[in-house]
Amino acid sequence: MQRGFVFTIHSVAGLIAGLFVLIMSLSGAALVFHEELNRLEYPPDVGRSHGKIISPDSCFKNLQAAFPHGQISSCRLTHSNQQSFVFTVYDSSYKKGREALKVYIHPQNGSLQKKKGADISFASWLDRLHATLFLGKTGEWLLGFFSIVFLVSITTGILQYRRNVWGVLSFRKKFFRRANIHQVVGVWALLFNVMIGITGFWMQRYVFKKDFYQSYTYKSIVRASPTLSFSLDSALKRVNDVYPSFSAHVIYFAQTSKGKTAIYGSRTNNSFIHSKEFADAIFLDSTGKVSQTAFVNEIDASSRYDIINAQVHYGQYGGLPVKIIYFLFGLTGGLLSITGFLLWLKRKKP
């Protein structure tokens, strides 16, 4: 009776979360390579000369000349003269400033190579699918709910098939038949899917808090970015002199003359689990001097755990080998959904 009850819960949970798991599995596996997908959006060739990388200051000035009323939000730096700078700009000329523009700037001469909506790239489309199912706050809540159902499905699956785990892991021939594909995949991908389920729920836990249900009205206002009051080149050099192990990757510009400019990157002595682009932050005041740091080992423990949790969930550590492992195991969730549904259909047949 108990075993039948567990199996019923496992089946119901699998059916409820099946489509969700399939969508999350396919989109999540692809998003492991989001950096590579974003790189496909870069202009195909920036020349093969060996000229020096120009100053970010020059890029910023050229961008302000092209978008005099635009709000320049951020810049992804380049460390190669064969790869463009990528700026994020909000301008009334594109969707009335409600969506961002990606502007690619030549690393050697500072010319604007191309611009496109940040919301229309394939990686951006996948990210919105994975994060909200294109349903806004409703989608966010559904992600939190289905993450719990997914964990229930995994837990009941472990209880249901626990006696067969060793047989599958030891490659006993009787388990490796077509009828047992669901069970075999579930066992071999068990730890990975438990990890994905727990880390995914932890990221969505905010949807079960009272604040999530409070309504608010947000209206985006595009303000022209102020002219730089200091040299970015000089500021980056000072940062490198003070923190030689720090490598800058992304700059978020101050939007007022008194605001702070944030430089995100990572130090070489950080743990492998931390992002190489957003682990550490250094804030500059309106004169370009360092006013504050937010290194990953300085922030509070709960925030540091949240960062590590996200890194583990998305597989953004360890380089290409880890990405390949995440991609392959990430597909198992979808395979479990399909094979589980087929087993359910088979049992329904007279």
Rosetta silent file (secondary structure, phi, psi, omega in degrees, C-alpha in Angstrom):
SEQUENCE: MQRGFVFTIHSVAGLIAGLFVLIMSLSGAALVFHEELNRLEYPPDVGRSHGKIISPDSCFKNLQAAFPHGQISSCRLTHSNQQSFVFTVYDSSYKKGREALKVYIHPQNGSLQKKKGADISFASWLDRLHATLFLGKTGEWLLGFFSIVFLVSITTGILQYRRNVWGVLSFRKKFFRRANIHQVVGVWALLFNVMIGITGFWMQRYVFKKDFYQSYTYKSIVRASPTLSFSLDSALKRVNDVYPSFSAHVIYFAQTSKGKTAIYGSRTNNSFIHSKEFADAIFLDSTGKVSQTAFVNEIDASSRYDIINAQVHYGQYGGLPVKIIYFLFGLTGGLLSITGFLLWLKRKKP
SCORE:     score description
SCORE:     0.000 S_00000001
   1 L     0.000  -47.412 -179.622    0.000    0.000    0.000 S_00000001
   2 H   -62.053  -43.266 -179.122    2.760    2.384    1.014 S_00000001
   3 H   -64.504  -38.929  177.336    4.757    1.595   -2.126 S_00000001
   4 H   -65.646  -36.991  178.245    1.657    2.148   -4.284 S_00000001
   5 H   -64.623  -44.891  179.201    1.012    5.498   -2.589 S_00000001
   6 H   -61.076  -42.574 -179.986    4.598    6.642   -3.241 S_00000001
   7 H   -64.137  -39.080  178.527    4.320    5.579   -6.872 S_00000001
   8 H   -62.862  -45.609  177.933    1.044    7.500   -7.250 S_00000001
   9 H   -60.680  -42.928  179.350    2.611   10.665   -5.825 S_00000001
  10 H   -60.990  -43.187 -179.011    5.620   10.201   -8.108 S_00000001
  11 H   -67.229  -46.064 -178.893    3.390    9.803  -11.159 S_00000001
  12 H   -63.954  -45.555  179.418    1.134   12.764  -10.328 S_00000001
  13 H   -61.568  -40.561  179.297    4.080   15.042   -9.543 S_00000001
  14 H   -64.555  -40.776  179.199    5.778   13.987  -12.764 S_00000001
  15 H   -67.778  -40.305 -179.794    2.663   14.680  -14.830 S_00000001
  16 H   -65.228  -44.026 -174.611    2.097   18.082  -13.191 S_00000001
  17 H   -95.015    0.613 -172.173    5.691   19.224  -13.609 S_00000001
  18 H   -56.957  -52.370 -178.360    6.446   17.352  -16.824 S_00000001
  19 H   -65.793  -39.876  177.061    6.066   20.172  -19.333 S_00000001
  20 H   -59.352  -48.241 -179.103    7.781   22.622  -16.980 S_00000001
  21 H   -62.093  -39.395  178.609   10.752   20.281  -16.504 S_00000001
  22 H   -61.525  -46.708 -179.682   11.008   19.761  -20.269 S_00000001
  23 H   -65.145  -45.999 -179.362   11.091   23.522  -20.950 S_00000001
  24 H   -65.259  -36.434 -179.252   13.528   24.224  -18.110 S_00000001
  25 H   -64.686  -49.879 -177.179   15.740   21.330  -19.151 S_00000001
  26 H   -68.438  -45.312 -179.187   16.109   22.390  -22.782 S_00000001
  27 H   -69.322  -39.030  179.590   16.441   26.114  -22.105 S_00000001
  28 H   -66.012  -40.946  178.512   18.767   25.601  -19.140 S_00000001
  29 H   -61.408  -40.401  179.372   21.057   23.263  -21.088 S_00000001
  30 H   -69.807  -37.647 -176.631   21.345   25.866  -23.857 S_00000001
  31 H   -69.955  -15.552  172.783   21.902   28.743  -21.404 S_00000001
  32 L   -55.966  -31.265 -179.606   25.002   27.034  -20.055 S_00000001
  33 L  -103.280   34.204 -176.515   26.575   28.382  -23.251 S_00000001
  34 H   -64.435  -32.641  177.657   25.013   31.849  -22.989 S_00000001
  35 H   -64.861  -43.536  178.497   28.417   33.526  -23.280 S_00000001
  36 H   -66.158  -38.453  177.693   29.124   31.654  -26.483 S_00000001
  37 H   -65.319  -40.881  177.381   25.628   32.452  -27.782 S_00000001
  38 H   -64.059  -34.784 -178.550   26.122   36.139  -27.007 S_00000001
  39 H   -66.511  -26.221  177.288   29.439   36.057  -28.816 S_00000001
  40 L   -65.991  -20.182  179.916   27.654   34.992  -31.989 S_00000001
  41 L   -79.909  -13.878 -178.241   25.958   38.401  -31.933 S_00000001
  42 L   -65.187  151.823  172.766   29.292   40.193  -32.253 S_00000001
  43 L   -54.016  140.393 -171.464   30.209   41.730  -35.629 S_00000001
  44 L   -61.464  -30.095 -176.983   31.842   38.948  -37.669 S_00000001
  45 L  -153.239  131.628  177.992   35.198   40.630  -38.129 S_00000001
  46 L  -110.770   18.868  178.837   36.859   43.665  -36.617 S_00000001
  47 L    96.730  157.411 -177.547   39.952   43.521  -38.793 S_00000001
  48 L  -114.162   17.946  176.373   43.183   41.631  -38.524 S_00000001
  49 L   -75.875  166.511 -177.423   45.521   44.515  -37.821 S_00000001
  50 L  -107.305   34.160  179.032   47.563   44.572  -34.650 S_00000001
  51 L   -68.444  160.460 -179.285   46.490   48.026  -33.512 S_00000001
  52 L   -74.403  154.600  174.793   46.099   48.845  -29.844 S_00000001
  53 L   -72.195  130.721 -176.827   42.786   48.635  -28.032 S_00000001
  54 L   -75.107  168.785 -178.967   41.390   52.144  -27.772 S_00000001
  55 L   -72.813  141.345  172.651   40.420   53.827  -24.526 S_00000001
  56 H   -58.747  -27.306  177.019   36.928   53.226  -23.084 S_00000001
  57 H   -59.337  -44.570 -179.354   36.816   57.029  -22.755 S_00000001
  58 H   -63.650  -41.386  177.980   36.918   57.360  -26.541 S_00000001
  59 H   -60.329  -44.871 -178.190   34.159   54.774  -26.919 S_00000001
  60 H   -61.662  -44.408 -179.929   31.994   56.616  -24.395 S_00000001
  61 H   -64.125  -42.640  178.207   32.445   59.955  -26.186 S_00000001
  62 H   -62.535  -37.449 -179.535   31.642   58.419  -29.577 S_00000001
  63 H   -69.574  -39.894  177.421   28.556   56.819  -28.095 S_00000001
  64 H   -65.527  -33.680  176.936   27.366   60.091  -26.563 S_00000001
  65 H   -67.281  -35.794 -179.642   27.801   61.774  -29.925 S_00000001
  66 H   -78.639  -31.721 -179.959   25.659   59.075  -31.552 S_00000001
  67 L  -127.742   73.137 -175.172   23.032   59.063  -28.753 S_00000001
  68 L   -61.017  -24.632  179.794   23.072   62.617  -27.301 S_00000001
  69 L  -109.379   10.558 -176.806   19.886   61.959  -25.308 S_00000001
  70 L   -84.537  156.105  176.246   20.640   58.332  -24.509 S_00000001
  71 E  -103.580  107.646 -178.130   21.280   56.778  -21.134 S_00000001
  72 E   -83.954  111.400 -171.730   24.515   54.785  -21.332 S_00000001
  73 E   -87.521  -52.020 -173.409   24.093   52.029  -18.788 S_00000001
  74 E  -151.405  168.825  177.165   27.076   49.711  -19.043 S_00000001
  75 E  -141.667  125.793  171.735   30.079   48.591  -21.046 S_00000001
  76 E   -89.871  114.666 -176.651   31.473   45.113  -21.465 S_00000001
  77 L   -70.586  159.923  174.424   35.191   45.649  -21.813 S_00000001
  78 L  -119.188  144.270  177.204   37.345   43.817  -24.311 S_00000001
  79 L  -114.710   16.150  179.431   40.802   42.429  -23.673 S_00000001
  80 L  -137.522  139.387  178.270   41.421   41.610  -27.331 S_00000001
  81 L   -77.966    5.707  176.722   41.863   43.893  -30.328 S_00000001
  82 L  -111.225   10.648 -178.645   39.779   41.382  -32.289 S_00000001
  83 L  -134.236  134.471 -173.173   36.674   41.678  -30.117 S_00000001
  84 L   -72.407  155.318  162.744   34.283   44.618  -29.880 S_00000001
  85 E   -72.832  146.649  176.959   33.284   46.660  -26.864 S_00000001
  86 E  -124.647  116.015  178.976   29.605   46.086  -26.057 S_00000001
  87 E  -105.168  146.569  172.566   27.622   48.987  -24.585 S_00000001
  88 E  -106.293  124.305 -174.686   24.084   48.905  -23.208 S_00000001
  89 E  -131.746  137.815  171.419   22.124   52.057  -24.041 S_00000001
  90 E  -108.011  121.939 -177.008   18.562   53.192  -23.360 S_00000001
  91 L  -141.369  143.588 -177.699   17.354   55.677  -25.945 S_00000001
  92 L   -63.296  -16.510  179.338   13.931   56.995  -26.903 S_00000001
  93 L   -72.885  -14.279  179.638   14.637   56.018  -30.516 S_00000001
  94 L  -122.779  109.407  178.244   14.224   52.347  -29.578 S_00000001
  95 H    50.230   36.682  176.601   10.901   51.299  -28.029 S_00000001
  96 H    55.435   28.828  176.729   10.691   54.695  -26.299 S_00000001
  97 H    80.748    4.441 -178.722   13.536   53.713  -23.992 S_00000001
  98 L   -77.335  -24.944  178.572   11.650   50.811  -22.413 S_00000001
  99 L  -122.529  155.688 -176.142   14.115   48.245  -23.762 S_00000001
 100 L   -86.418  152.856  171.685   17.890   48.357  -24.011 S_00000001
 101 E  -105.472  140.137  169.164   20.020   48.611  -27.112 S_00000001
 102 E   -98.214  125.436 -179.924   23.265   46.708  -27.533 S_00000001
 103 E  -119.923  123.789 -178.036   25.831   48.822  -29.336 S_00000001
 104 E   -98.863  129.192 -177.150   29.036   47.232  -30.618 S_00000001
 105 E  -120.323  133.496 -177.645   32.079   49.488  -30.916 S_00000001
 106 L   -60.082  131.189 -174.859   35.237   48.690  -32.858 S_00000001
 107 L   -74.138  -13.165 -176.193   38.121   48.012  -30.433 S_00000001
 108 L  -109.022  -29.464 -179.230   40.738   49.726  -32.579 S_00000001
 109 L  -123.129   -4.942  174.779   39.100   52.806  -34.071 S_00000001
 110 L    77.399    9.404 -179.934   36.027   53.378  -31.858 S_00000001
 111 L   -77.313  149.533  176.942   33.496   53.349  -34.691 S_00000001
 112 E   -76.762  117.001 -176.300   29.964   52.095  -34.066 S_00000001
 113 E   -84.987  -47.139  177.445   29.747   48.739  -35.826 S_00000001
 114 E  -164.363  160.793  175.356   26.144   47.797  -35.231 S_00000001
 115 E  -135.616  147.589  178.858   23.254   48.196  -32.821 S_00000001
 116 E  -157.389  157.726  178.915   20.396   45.883  -32.006 S_00000001
 117 E   -66.122  130.952  179.817   17.788   45.423  -29.332 S_00000001
 118 L   -65.814  -19.278 -176.239   19.148   43.551  -26.335 S_00000001
 119 L   -88.255   -3.971 -175.384   15.762   41.855  -26.040 S_00000001
 120 L  -108.529    3.952  177.292   15.782   40.235  -29.477 S_00000001
 121 L   -76.642  156.686 -178.427   18.907   38.084  -29.249 S_00000001
 122 H   -64.064  -40.993 -179.903   18.478   34.317  -28.978 S_00000001
 123 H   -64.084  -39.328  178.175   20.298   34.186  -25.625 S_00000001
 124 H   -65.825  -41.034  177.734   18.029   36.925  -24.241 S_00000001
 125 H   -60.834  -45.562  178.405   14.941   35.070  -25.493 S_00000001
 126 H   -62.339  -41.217 -177.971   16.116   31.869  -23.800 S_00000001
 127 H   -63.005  -42.761  179.067   16.881   33.728  -20.584 S_00000001
 128 H   -68.212  -36.431  175.674   13.381   35.242  -20.403 S_00000001
 129 H   -62.041  -46.116 -176.173   11.828   31.843  -21.140 S_00000001
 130 H   -70.457  -29.999 -174.069   13.875   30.203  -18.392 S_00000001
 131 H   -93.358  -29.026 -174.675   13.264   32.984  -15.859 S_00000001
 132 H  -139.312   -4.939 -174.849    9.593   33.879  -16.393 S_00000001
 133 L    57.724   21.995 -177.185    8.082   31.631  -19.095 S_00000001
 134 L    62.842   24.682 -177.433    7.167   34.988  -20.726 S_00000001
 135 L  -117.294   13.072  178.711    4.450   35.364  -18.074 S_00000001
 136 H    63.600 -137.024 -177.702    5.995   38.051  -15.864 S_00000001
 137 H   -65.570  -31.249  176.745    5.358   37.654  -12.135 S_00000001
 138 H   -62.242  -42.621  177.840    2.930   34.808  -12.798 S_00000001
 139 H   -63.626  -38.821  178.447    5.721   32.927  -14.531 S_00000001
 140 H   -62.671  -42.153  178.968    8.084   33.594  -11.636 S_00000001
 141 H   -64.994  -41.858  179.488    5.529   32.157   -9.199 S_00000001
 142 H   -61.315  -37.539  177.927    4.996   29.111  -11.394 S_00000001
 143 H   -62.102  -42.603  177.417    8.750   28.496  -11.431 S_00000001
 144 H   -63.534  -44.439 -179.753    8.789   28.489   -7.633 S_00000001
 145 H   -63.618  -48.480 -176.510    5.767   26.164   -7.437 S_00000001
 146 H   -69.502  -25.130  176.801    7.033   23.722  -10.062 S_00000001
 147 H   -65.326  -34.887  176.883   10.483   23.596   -8.463 S_00000001
 148 H   -69.242  -44.370  179.363    8.798   22.140   -5.357 S_00000001
 149 H   -61.434  -39.460  178.690    6.802   19.651   -7.437 S_00000001
 150 H   -61.531  -42.991  179.086   10.009   18.661   -9.237 S_00000001
 151 H   -66.566  -36.314  175.198   11.733   17.959   -5.903 S_00000001
 152 H   -62.839  -41.845  178.867    8.723   15.903   -4.769 S_00000001
 153 H   -62.363  -42.567  179.492    8.968   13.895   -7.982 S_00000001
 154 H   -65.325  -45.571 -177.588   12.682   13.248   -7.429 S_00000001
 155 H   -61.948  -45.959  179.524   12.200   12.285   -3.765 S_00000001
 156 H   -69.125  -30.432  175.539    9.381    9.841   -4.499 S_00000001
 157 H   -64.201  -40.539  177.451   11.381    8.448   -7.409 S_00000001
 158 H   -62.555  -45.397  179.837   14.253    7.677   -5.038 S_00000001
 159 H   -64.655  -38.657 -176.546   11.864    5.918   -2.619 S_00000001
 160 H   -69.523  -41.880 -172.183   10.154    4.001   -5.416 S_00000001
 161 H  -111.627   18.802 -173.765   13.288    2.714   -7.161 S_00000001
 162 H   -60.824  -30.778 -178.200   15.811    2.681   -4.288 S_00000001
 163 H   -72.682  -17.861 -177.511   16.284   -1.089   -4.479 S_00000001
 164 H   -99.038   -1.688 -174.465   17.376   -0.857   -8.091 S_00000001
 165 H   -60.255  -48.903 -176.989   19.928    1.948   -7.687 S_00000001
 166 H   -65.895  -36.989  178.771   22.931   -0.297   -7.179 S_00000001
 167 H   -61.607  -39.115  178.055   21.888   -2.573  -10.036 S_00000001
 168 H   -69.818  -45.767 -177.838   21.794    0.376  -12.424 S_00000001
 169 H   -65.909  -27.903 -179.787   25.080    1.835  -11.180 S_00000001
 170 L   -93.933    9.956  174.490   26.797   -1.566  -11.492 S_00000001
 171 L    61.032   38.702  175.602   25.529   -1.998  -15.083 S_00000001
 172 L   -66.960  132.520 -170.158   23.479   -5.138  -14.471 S_00000001
 173 H   -58.892  -35.924 -173.243   22.182   -6.232  -17.811 S_00000001
 174 H   -66.305  -20.194 -179.796   18.566   -6.747  -16.779 S_00000001
 175 H   -86.551  -17.766 -174.843   18.121   -3.025  -16.023 S_00000001
 176 L   -96.415   67.599  175.290   19.409   -1.808  -19.388 S_00000001
 177 L  -124.972  164.012 -176.879   16.332   -2.433  -21.479 S_00000001
 178 H   -56.202  -38.905 -176.932   14.084   -0.034  -23.364 S_00000001
 179 H   -66.965  -17.986 -176.264   11.379   -0.302  -20.703 S_00000001
 180 H  -105.619   12.386 -178.409   13.853    0.861  -18.029 S_00000001
 181 H   -56.660  -43.263 -178.880   15.215    3.996  -19.762 S_00000001
 182 H   -59.064  -44.797 -178.216   13.332    6.256  -17.348 S_00000001
 183 H   -68.184  -43.570 -178.772   14.788    4.463  -14.348 S_00000001
 184 H   -63.475  -47.307  179.386   18.351    4.321  -15.709 S_00000001
 185 H   -62.542  -41.755 -179.238   18.422    8.023  -16.629 S_00000001
 186 H   -61.187  -40.483 -179.594   16.884    8.932  -13.264 S_00000001
 187 H   -69.543  -48.477 -175.188   19.560    7.045  -11.322 S_00000001
 188 H   -69.831  -26.069  179.833   22.556    8.289  -13.285 S_00000001
 189 L  -104.460   12.931 -173.039   21.376   11.904  -13.249 S_00000001
 190 H   -58.251  -55.520 -176.321   20.002   11.787   -9.705 S_00000001
 191 H   -60.992  -39.577 -179.610   22.596   13.942   -7.936 S_00000001
 192 H   -63.917  -46.739 -177.266   22.625   16.491  -10.746 S_00000001
 193 H   -70.177  -32.422  173.458   18.841   16.895  -10.785 S_00000001
 194 H   -62.412  -44.812  178.890   18.669   17.109   -6.985 S_00000001
 195 H   -61.071  -46.169 -179.832   21.265   19.890   -7.140 S_00000001
 196 H   -63.964  -41.231 -179.600   19.388   21.726   -9.919 S_00000001
 197 H   -64.391  -45.365 -178.390   16.066   21.365   -8.084 S_00000001
 198 H   -68.704  -46.895 -179.012   17.377   22.660   -4.749 S_00000001
 199 H   -66.945  -35.332  177.540   19.372   25.555   -6.198 S_00000001
 200 H   -66.008  -43.341  177.129   16.477   26.484   -8.493 S_00000001
 201 H   -62.370  -41.359 -177.587   14.016   26.540   -5.597 S_00000001
 202 H   -62.272  -37.228  178.627   16.407   28.620   -3.507 S_00000001
 203 H   -70.622  -27.204 -177.660   16.609   31.265   -6.230 S_00000001
 204 H   -99.225    4.455 -174.656   12.802   31.371   -6.518 S_00000001
 205 H   -60.403  -22.352 -178.171   12.023   31.291   -2.791 S_00000001
 206 H   -63.432  -21.104 -177.945   11.204   35.013   -2.887 S_00000001
 207 H   -73.254  -11.070  178.519    7.887   34.238   -4.633 S_00000001
 208 H   -99.913   10.098  178.503    6.593   32.714   -1.393 S_00000001
 209 L  -102.806  154.920 -174.752    7.249   35.881    0.592 S_00000001
 210 H   -59.222  -38.770 -175.854    4.709   38.618    1.276 S_00000001
 211 H   -59.937  -29.008 -176.854    6.684   41.317   -0.539 S_00000001
 212 H   -63.216  -29.471 -173.950    6.322   39.478   -3.848 S_00000001
 213 H   -92.475   -1.826  177.327    2.558   40.063   -3.898 S_00000001
 214 L   -76.506  130.660 -179.280    2.715   43.792   -3.245 S_00000001
 215 L   -81.942  146.379  176.187    1.778   45.757   -6.338 S_00000001
 216 L  -150.472  155.218  179.629    3.941   48.591   -7.562 S_00000001
 217 L  -113.531  123.955  179.746    4.087   50.791  -10.611 S_00000001
 218 L  -119.146  126.537  178.611    7.396   51.303  -12.351 S_00000001
 219 L  -122.116  117.713 -178.370    7.836   53.800  -15.136 S_00000001
 220 L   -73.074  133.368  177.944   11.163   53.900  -16.889 S_00000001
 221 L  -122.006  119.155 -179.190   12.565   57.382  -17.381 S_00000001
 222 L   -89.536  118.927  176.864   15.447   57.810  -19.795 S_00000001
 223 L  -115.143  136.631  179.106   17.838   60.547  -18.751 S_00000001
 224 L   -60.444  131.298 -179.755   20.831   61.537  -20.850 S_00000001
 225 L   -65.634  139.688  177.614   24.011   60.262  -19.231 S_00000001
 226 L   -68.872  155.474  175.684   26.288   62.983  -17.850 S_00000001
 227 L   -64.142  144.179  179.314   29.659   63.564  -19.469 S_00000001
 228 L   -59.666  130.068 -179.360   32.447   61.599  -17.808 S_00000001
 229 L   -94.084    2.964  178.120   34.006   63.692  -15.049 S_00000001
 230 L  -153.709  166.935 -179.630   37.202   61.612  -14.983 S_00000001
 231 L   -84.750  121.132  177.083   39.290   59.444  -17.271 S_00000001
 232 H   -62.545  -39.259  179.080   38.195   55.808  -17.269 S_00000001
 233 H   -58.050  -48.516 -179.073   41.624   54.774  -18.500 S_00000001
 234 H   -65.223  -40.107  179.969   43.343   56.489  -15.599 S_00000001
 235 H   -64.654  -42.612  179.017   40.819   55.132  -13.108 S_00000001
 236 H   -64.845  -35.717  178.140   41.248   51.573  -14.368 S_00000001
 237 H   -66.747  -41.966  178.208   45.018   51.953  -14.139 S_00000001
 238 H   -63.522  -41.423  177.835   44.759   53.162  -10.525 S_00000001
 239 H   -60.195  -42.894  179.740   42.485   50.247   -9.682 S_00000001
 240 H   -66.497  -33.718  178.179   45.016   47.859  -11.202 S_00000001
 241 H   -68.397  -40.200 -177.967   47.858   49.467   -9.227 S_00000001
 242 H   -79.180  -37.933 -178.391   45.979   49.118   -5.930 S_00000001
 243 L  -124.997   76.335 -174.254   44.446   45.713   -6.693 S_00000001
 244 L   -62.421  -21.618 -179.538   46.863   44.017   -9.125 S_00000001
 245 L   -86.382   -4.066 -177.158   45.010   40.683   -8.959 S_00000001
 246 E   -88.463  133.421  176.982   41.733   42.304  -10.050 S_00000001
 247 E  -119.421  119.002 -177.052   40.630   42.019  -13.683 S_00000001
 248 E   -80.379  140.829  179.441   37.844   44.372  -14.823 S_00000001
 249 E  -126.938  -38.965 -176.339   35.140   43.040  -17.161 S_00000001
 250 E  -135.934  138.062  176.510   32.049   45.239  -16.944 S_00000001
 251 E  -115.633  130.438  171.784   31.530   48.916  -16.089 S_00000001
 252 E  -108.722  118.522 -171.462   28.200   50.333  -14.904 S_00000001
 253 L   -82.134  145.697  173.436   28.229   54.094  -15.361 S_00000001
 254 L   -64.236  140.215 -178.246   26.974   56.666  -12.855 S_00000001
 255 L  -102.826    3.063  172.408   23.742   58.263  -14.065 S_00000001
 256 L  -136.372  161.419 -178.081   24.206   61.503  -12.140 S_00000001
 257 L   -65.152  -20.547 -179.654   27.200   63.801  -11.709 S_00000001
 258 L  -104.030   -0.548 -176.233   27.406   62.767   -8.027 S_00000001
 259 L   -76.488  174.460 -179.314   26.738   59.062   -8.577 S_00000001
 260 L  -103.982  143.930  174.084   29.134   56.135   -8.354 S_00000001
 261 E   -99.766  129.398 -177.060   30.588   54.151  -11.240 S_00000001
 262 E  -105.853  132.287  176.783   30.809   50.412  -10.565 S_00000001
 263 E  -114.084  118.014 -179.740   33.505   48.180  -12.027 S_00000001
 264 E  -103.769  144.026  179.403   32.765   44.454  -11.894 S_00000001
 265 E  -176.355 -148.752 -178.247   35.316   41.726  -12.344 S_00000001
 266 E  -155.192  152.421  176.182   37.214   39.104  -10.399 S_00000001
 267 E   -98.888  150.871 -175.915   40.502   38.577   -8.601 S_00000001
 268 L   -66.364  -22.296 -178.661   42.843   35.746   -9.472 S_00000001
 269 L   -91.386    7.187  175.906   42.837   34.459   -5.880 S_00000001
 270 L   -70.156  156.355  176.470   39.054   33.945   -5.828 S_00000001
 271 L   -63.987  152.196 -178.409   37.706   30.432   -5.505 S_00000001
 272 L   -60.238  -23.144 -174.871   37.023   28.586   -8.775 S_00000001
 273 L   -73.845  -16.512 -174.174   33.299   28.591   -7.963 S_00000001
 274 L   -89.906  150.121  179.731   32.991   32.350   -8.367 S_00000001
 275 L   -60.212  144.555  176.821   32.196   34.223  -11.575 S_00000001
 276 L   -84.627   -7.465 -176.754   35.113   35.677  -13.509 S_00000001
 277 L  -115.260  -27.715 -173.210   33.035   38.717  -14.458 S_00000001
 278 L  -130.993   16.541 -178.118   30.822   39.615  -11.504 S_00000001
 279 L   -69.690  -41.459 -174.547   32.405   38.177   -8.346 S_00000001
 280 E  -121.082  151.757  177.610   33.926   41.454   -7.146 S_00000001
 281 E  -134.894  139.307  175.405   32.908   45.098   -7.472 S_00000001
 282 E  -124.300  128.666 -176.202   34.881   48.306   -7.069 S_00000001
 283 E  -106.846  133.499  179.680   33.005   51.624   -6.847 S_00000001
 284 E  -108.948  141.509  176.037   34.446   54.930   -8.012 S_00000001
 285 L   -82.514 -172.341 -174.478   33.272   58.350   -6.862 S_00000001
 286 L   -68.902  -10.043  177.015   32.721   61.336   -9.171 S_00000001
 287 L  -101.336   -2.176  179.731   36.479   62.016   -9.263 S_00000001
 288 L    90.727    4.871  179.496   37.396   58.468  -10.282 S_00000001
 289 L   -88.729  150.082  178.979   38.838   57.474   -6.895 S_00000001
 290 E   -67.246  120.621 -179.592   37.961   54.179   -5.219 S_00000001
 291 E  -107.732  -20.278 -175.764   35.226   54.890   -2.678 S_00000001
 292 E  -164.669  149.295  173.490   34.089   51.381   -1.837 S_00000001
 293 E  -125.823  151.557  175.980   34.798   47.723   -2.582 S_00000001
 294 E  -137.033   68.841  177.881   32.466   44.719   -2.515 S_00000001
 295 L   -75.021  149.965 -171.532   34.763   41.741   -2.886 S_00000001
 296 L   -62.088  -27.067  179.127   33.076   38.371   -2.705 S_00000001
 297 L   -88.948    2.065  178.403   34.920   37.409    0.496 S_00000001
 298 L  -102.564  -23.811 -175.524   33.895   40.684    2.183 S_00000001
 299 L   -73.750  166.968 -177.486   30.133   40.541    1.733 S_00000001
 300 L   -65.899  157.617 -172.601   27.800   38.931    4.278 S_00000001
 301 H   -61.329  -39.677 -177.685   27.521   35.163    4.362 S_00000001
 302 H   -65.840  -40.050  177.801   23.924   34.982    3.100 S_00000001
 303 H   -67.371  -39.417  178.780   24.692   37.088    0.017 S_00000001
 304 H   -64.128  -39.075  177.753   27.810   35.032   -0.653 S_00000001
 305 H   -63.990  -41.792  178.884   25.750   31.838   -0.415 S_00000001
 306 H   -59.731  -40.664  179.444   23.210   33.247   -2.890 S_00000001
 307 H   -63.753  -47.104 -178.809   26.027   34.001   -5.349 S_00000001
 308 H   -64.801  -39.777  178.766   27.489   30.504   -5.012 S_00000001
 309 H   -58.115  -45.015  179.312   24.019   28.968   -5.313 S_00000001
 310 H   -66.507  -39.797  179.435   23.448   30.772   -8.635 S_00000001
 311 H   -62.148  -42.309  179.304   26.905   29.818   -9.912 S_00000001
 312 H   -66.097  -41.753 -177.575   26.243   26.155   -9.119 S_00000001
 313 H   -63.189  -43.118 -175.111   22.782   26.257  -10.718 S_00000001
 314 H   -91.964   -5.287  178.607   23.992   27.784  -13.994 S_00000001
 315 L    67.997   30.884 -176.994   27.322   25.944  -14.178 S_00000001
 316 L   -92.447   57.228  177.025   29.293   29.165  -14.530 S_00000001
 317 L  -156.753  156.410  173.080   32.541   27.823  -13.095 S_00000001
 318 L    80.190   -1.482  174.261   35.263   25.455  -14.205 S_00000001
 319 L    77.969 -159.369 -173.379   35.281   26.463  -17.865 S_00000001
 320 H   -60.822  -42.352  179.868   34.292   24.411  -20.905 S_00000001
 321 H   -56.677  -43.083  179.317   34.490   20.897  -19.333 S_00000001
 322 H   -65.727  -39.597  179.154   31.933   21.870  -16.674 S_00000001
 323 H   -62.023  -40.591  179.597   29.683   23.470  -19.311 S_00000001
 324 H   -65.209  -42.364  178.313   29.684   20.281  -21.381 S_00000001
 325 H   -62.139  -45.503  179.730   28.807   18.184  -18.298 S_00000001
 326 H   -63.964  -38.892 -179.664   25.991   20.568  -17.375 S_00000001
 327 H   -62.566  -48.902 -177.369   24.695   20.572  -20.937 S_00000001
 328 H   -66.316  -48.286  179.724   24.554   16.766  -21.165 S_00000001
 329 H   -70.974  -28.469  177.899   23.101   16.196  -17.699 S_00000001
 330 H   -62.117  -30.279  179.246   20.811   19.203  -18.153 S_00000001
 331 H   -73.440  -16.639 -176.372   19.048   17.366  -20.974 S_00000001
 332 H   -66.975  -29.787  177.933   18.223   14.445  -18.681 S_00000001
 333 H   -60.739  -45.330  177.022   15.406   16.378  -17.038 S_00000001
 334 H   -64.303  -38.613  179.106   13.625   16.649  -20.376 S_00000001
 335 H   -64.867  -38.931  177.204   14.350   12.988  -21.129 S_00000001
 336 H   -64.431  -38.906  178.540   12.833   11.967  -17.803 S_00000001
 337 H   -62.185  -45.226 -177.225    9.712   14.006  -18.588 S_00000001
 338 H   -68.389  -48.528 -178.287    9.273   12.342  -21.973 S_00000001
 339 H   -67.214  -35.368  177.095   10.005    8.777  -20.830 S_00000001
 340 H   -65.057  -40.612  179.114    7.840    9.207  -17.735 S_00000001
 341 H   -66.372  -38.751  178.495    4.927   10.422  -19.839 S_00000001
 342 H   -65.594  -38.282  176.602    5.344    7.489  -22.231 S_00000001
 343 H   -64.307  -39.680  178.521    5.309    5.056  -19.313 S_00000001
 344 H   -63.645  -42.626  177.797    2.117    6.684  -18.028 S_00000001
 345 H   -62.280  -39.642 -178.375    0.478    6.330  -21.457 S_00000001
 346 H   -64.752  -40.141  179.644    1.526    2.702  -21.621 S_00000001
 347 H   -69.912  -26.143 -179.593   -0.055    1.927  -18.257 S_00000001
 348 H   -74.921  -21.826 -179.179   -3.253    3.673  -19.334 S_00000001
 349 L   -68.951  141.398 -179.901   -3.670    1.345  -22.312 S_00000001
 350 L   -67.915    0.000    0.000   -6.080   -1.584  -21.659 S_00000001
